Amino acid sequence: MLQLKIIIASTRPGRKGRMVGDWFATLSQQYSEFKVEILDLKEINLPDMDEAAHPKMMQYQHEHSKQWSAKIDEADAFVIVACEYNHGFSGPLKNAIDYLYSEWNYKPAAFVSYGGVAGGARAVLMLSQVLTSLKVVPLSDTVTIPFIYKFIDHDQQFLANDVITKSAHIMMQELIHWTKALKDMRSSILTTSINP
Ligand SMILES: Cc1cc2nc3c(=O)[nH]c(=O)nc-3n(C[C@H](O)[C@H](O)[C@H](O)COP(=O)(O)O)c2cc1C
């Protein structure tokens, strides 16, 4: 089974990110191709990057780095639940990305973004640029949620409308294609490097 990690990028008190992430995790569990796990950066609570060696060396000194490495290494695909702060993505997400290198390589990332009128689209553009430096393949089909506060009910649950739900299914179908293709690609890269 393919491993899908849903990364929740916001960590502040009162954040909406977890509500959006919980909704998307429930929706993605309809796809039997994936085993789904939420990686909530608030719970994971990584300190500011504190490893001396470049992540390419994988010489992690700290237990939190080793645990984060293991989680990203076992992933076949990512969905990043991205808030938008000042036209960019969150600081905790950049920190979590920078901890690792090879663990991200040749894996697809899809995005569920939210915010004001732009629905987090500017954060996704910035995120895509950063992720390609780690050989992550960012998908062009995204879920974009403008005016996030309109979709939160009295029980603090995210309630999607039909347009958002449809875009989520389109994105999931695209993610399945890329996840399978890149998993094959990773295994052939591994075989080639063992038997050049
Ligand atoms: C520091 C800060 C900066 C923000 N900047 C933007 C922005 O540039 N564009 C936008 O659409 N919304 C912006 N917002 C509004 C957020 O999209 C909204 O608060 C959203 O709920 C943030 O995600 P979170 O609740 O998961 O933290 C900003 C919010 C904060 C707290």
The ligand as a MOL file (V3000), in Angstrom:
LIG
                    3D

  0  0  0     0  0            999 V3000
M  V30 BEGIN CTAB
M  V30 COUNTS 31 33 0 0 0
M  V30 BEGIN ATOM
M  V30 1 C 0.7550 36.2980 10.5170 0
M  V30 2 C -0.3880 36.1390 9.5720 0
M  V30 3 C -0.2430 36.5440 8.2620 0
M  V30 4 C -1.2900 36.3540 7.3480 0
M  V30 5 N -1.0800 36.6740 6.0450 0
M  V30 6 C -2.0250 36.3430 5.1270 0
M  V30 7 C -1.7770 36.5160 3.7390 0
M  V30 8 O -0.7420 36.9630 3.3170 0
M  V30 9 N -2.7340 36.1170 2.8750 0
M  V30 10 C -3.9200 35.5780 3.2930 0
M  V30 11 O -4.7630 35.2260 2.4600 0
M  V30 12 N -4.1900 35.4130 4.6040 0
M  V30 13 C -3.2720 35.7670 5.5250 0
M  V30 14 N -3.5180 35.5950 6.8590 0
M  V30 15 C -4.8140 35.0560 7.2580 0
M  V30 16 C -4.7170 33.5530 7.2760 0
M  V30 17 O -4.9020 33.0410 5.9700 0
M  V30 18 C -5.7520 32.9230 8.2020 0
M  V30 19 O -5.5860 33.4880 9.4950 0
M  V30 20 C -5.5840 31.4090 8.2920 0
M  V30 21 O -6.5460 30.9110 9.1730 0
M  V30 22 C -4.1690 31.0600 8.7630 0
M  V30 23 O -4.0000 29.6700 8.9080 0
M  V30 24 P -3.9850 28.9910 10.3510 0
M  V30 25 O -5.3070 29.3920 10.9900 0
M  V30 26 O -3.9200 27.5160 10.1090 0
M  V30 27 O -2.8180 29.5440 11.1010 0
M  V30 28 C -2.5050 35.7830 7.7770 0
M  V30 29 C -2.6430 35.3890 9.1150 0
M  V30 30 C -1.5980 35.5500 9.9980 0
M  V30 31 C -1.7550 35.0840 11.4240 0
M  V30 END ATOM
M  V30 BEGIN BOND
M  V30 1 1 1 2
M  V30 2 1 2 3
M  V30 3 2 2 30
M  V30 4 2 3 4
M  V30 5 1 4 5
M  V30 6 1 4 28
M  V30 7 2 5 6
M  V30 8 1 6 7
M  V30 9 1 6 13
M  V30 10 2 7 8
M  V30 11 1 7 9
M  V30 12 1 9 10
M  V30 13 2 10 11
M  V30 14 1 10 12
M  V30 15 2 12 13
M  V30 16 1 13 14
M  V30 17 1 14 15
M  V30 18 1 14 28
M  V30 19 1 15 16
M  V30 20 1 16 17
M  V30 21 1 16 18
M  V30 22 1 18 19
M  V30 23 1 18 20
M  V30 24 1 20 21
M  V30 25 1 20 22
M  V30 26 1 22 23
M  V30 27 1 23 24
M  V30 28 2 24 25
M  V30 29 1 24 26
M  V30 30 1 24 27
M  V30 31 2 28 29
M  V30 32 1 29 30
M  V30 33 1 30 31
M  V30 END BOND
M  V30 END CTAB
M  END
